[in-house]
Amino acid sequence: MNIDLMPLREIPKDSEVVLQWALKLWRSSTIPGFSEENWTNFYERAKNADYTAWHGNDQELIYIAKDGEDILGTIALVSFDDLEEYRHLSPWVAAFIVNPELRGQGYGTLILSACEKEAKSLGIQTLYLWTEDQLSFYQRRGYEFIASGRWSRLAFDVLKKDLR
């Protein structure tokens, strides 16, 4: 299986598909500030982002994983992912979605691995992420648990992975 991780900026026509996945998953979420407008603005900013280097200042890079013309999923690297008490940690894996029709077939592992490879190519040495319910998925892929927290009504776990 061949996965190409492509910057959203290079394939803006596909942004609507992955935006709709995000809205379906998180529009009515318990996560504060995750409105349709917030998600739409996030995707719009990524269309104009600099994908050539990681400078980390309010940077939001969204990638679409494809096999030919098939969209396999989406994943982002962001400098800050909404958890104020963890602002000192950066960058974050965010907005990670596997095509709903392809879940359970190993694409998540491949997309995450491709994102980690991209992060390394940008000079990133450590990645962080938070998850509501996929702690074991990430731990099986080398992520280390560092904290649990609560944000409004949402319980989450924070993890990190050393890419060196």
C-alpha positions as CSV (number, residue, x, y, z in Angstrom):
1,M,0.0,0.0,0.0
2,N,1.3,3.4,-1.0
3,I,0.5,6.4,1.2
4,D,1.3,9.9,0.2
5,L,1.1,12.5,2.9
6,M,0.3,15.7,1.1
7,P,0.1,19.3,2.4
8,L,-3.5,20.6,2.3
9,R,-2.1,23.6,0.5
10,E,-1.3,21.4,-2.5
11,I,-4.7,19.7,-2.7
12,P,-7.3,22.3,-1.4
13,K,-10.0,20.5,-3.4
14,D,-9.9,17.7,-0.9
15,S,-10.2,19.9,2.2
16,E,-14.0,19.8,2.2
17,V,-14.1,16.0,2.5
18,V,-11.8,16.0,5.5
19,L,-13.4,19.0,7.0
20,Q,-16.8,17.2,6.9
21,W,-15.2,14.3,8.7
22,A,-14.0,16.6,11.5
23,L,-17.3,18.3,11.8
24,K,-19.1,15.0,12.0
25,L,-16.8,13.8,14.8
26,W,-16.4,17.0,16.8
27,R,-19.0,19.6,15.9
28,S,-21.2,18.7,18.9
29,S,-18.2,17.7,21.0
30,T,-17.8,18.5,24.6
31,I,-14.6,20.3,23.6
32,P,-15.0,24.1,24.2
33,G,-14.5,26.3,21.2
34,F,-14.8,23.6,18.5
35,S,-17.5,25.1,16.5
36,E,-18.1,24.7,12.7
37,E,-16.6,28.2,12.3
38,N,-13.5,27.2,14.2
39,W,-13.0,24.1,12.2
40,T,-13.6,25.9,8.9
41,N,-11.1,28.6,9.8
42,F,-8.5,26.0,10.8
43,Y,-8.7,24.4,7.4
44,E,-8.6,27.7,5.6
45,R,-5.5,28.9,7.5
46,A,-3.8,25.6,6.6
47,K,-4.4,26.2,2.9
48,N,-2.0,29.2,3.1
49,A,0.6,27.8,5.6
50,D,4.3,27.4,5.0
51,Y,4.9,23.7,4.8
52,T,8.7,24.0,4.0
53,A,9.9,24.5,7.6
54,W,8.8,24.2,11.2
55,H,9.1,27.6,12.9
56,G,6.5,26.8,15.6
57,N,4.8,30.2,16.0
58,D,1.1,29.6,15.6
59,Q,1.8,27.1,12.9
60,E,-0.9,24.8,11.6
61,L,-0.1,22.2,9.0
62,I,-2.8,19.9,7.8
63,Y,-1.9,16.8,5.7
64,I,-4.1,14.6,3.7
65,A,-3.1,10.9,3.3
66,K,-3.8,9.6,-0.1
67,D,-3.4,6.4,-2.2
68,G,-3.7,7.7,-5.7
69,E,-7.0,9.6,-5.7
70,D,-8.3,7.8,-2.6
71,I,-8.4,9.9,0.6
72,L,-7.2,7.6,3.4
73,G,-7.3,10.2,6.2
74,T,-6.0,13.4,7.5
75,I,-3.6,14.5,10.3
76,A,-2.1,17.8,11.4
77,L,1.0,19.2,13.1
78,V,0.2,22.3,15.2
79,S,2.2,24.5,17.5
80,F,-0.5,24.6,20.2
81,D,-3.5,22.3,20.6
82,D,-5.9,24.2,22.9
83,L,-4.8,22.8,26.3
84,E,-3.7,26.0,28.0
85,E,-1.8,24.1,30.8
86,Y,0.3,22.4,28.2
87,R,1.1,25.4,26.1
88,H,4.8,24.9,26.9
89,L,4.8,21.6,24.9
90,S,5.0,21.7,21.1
91,P,4.4,20.6,18.5
92,W,1.2,18.6,18.6
93,V,-0.4,15.9,16.4
94,A,-4.0,17.0,15.9
95,A,-7.1,16.5,13.9
96,F,-6.2,12.9,13.1
97,I,-9.0,11.1,11.3
98,V,-8.9,7.9,9.3
99,N,-11.5,7.7,6.5
100,P,-14.6,6.3,8.2
101,E,-14.9,3.6,5.5
102,L,-11.3,2.4,6.1
103,R,-11.1,2.2,9.9
104,G,-9.7,-1.0,11.4
105,Q,-7.5,-1.8,8.4
106,G,-4.2,-0.4,9.6
107,Y,-4.4,3.0,7.9
108,G,-4.2,4.9,11.2
109,T,-0.8,3.4,11.9
110,L,0.5,4.2,8.4
111,I,-0.8,7.8,8.5
112,L,0.7,8.4,12.0
113,S,4.0,7.0,10.9
114,A,4.0,9.1,7.8
115,C,3.3,12.2,9.9
116,E,6.1,11.3,12.3
117,K,8.5,11.0,9.3
118,E,7.3,14.4,8.0
119,A,7.9,15.9,11.4
120,K,11.4,14.5,11.5
121,S,12.1,16.0,8.1
122,L,11.0,19.4,9.5
123,G,13.6,19.0,12.3
124,I,11.0,18.2,15.0
125,Q,12.4,15.9,17.7
126,T,9.4,15.3,20.0
127,L,5.7,15.2,19.2
128,Y,2.8,15.6,21.7
129,L,-0.8,14.7,21.4
130,W,-3.9,14.3,23.5
131,T,-6.6,11.8,23.2
132,E,-10.0,11.2,24.7
133,D,-10.2,7.4,24.1
134,Q,-7.2,6.1,22.1
135,L,-4.5,5.8,24.8
136,S,-3.6,2.2,24.0
137,F,-3.5,2.9,20.2
138,Y,-0.8,5.5,20.7
139,Q,1.1,3.6,23.4
140,R,1.4,0.6,21.0
141,R,3.0,3.0,18.5
142,G,5.7,4.3,20.9
143,Y,3.9,7.2,22.6
144,E,4.6,7.7,26.3
145,F,1.8,8.7,28.7
146,I,2.7,11.9,30.5
147,A,-0.5,13.2,32.1
148,S,-4.2,13.0,32.4
149,G,-6.5,16.0,32.6
150,R,-9.9,17.5,32.3
151,W,-11.1,20.2,30.0
152,S,-14.7,21.2,30.7
153,R,-16.5,17.9,30.7
154,L,-13.8,16.2,28.7
155,A,-11.3,13.7,30.2
156,F,-8.1,13.3,28.2
157,D,-4.6,11.8,28.3
158,V,-1.5,13.6,27.1
159,L,1.3,11.6,25.4
160,K,4.7,12.3,23.8
161,K,7.0,10.5,21.4
162,D,10.7,11.1,20.9
163,L,11.5,11.0,17.2
164,R,15.3,11.0,17.6
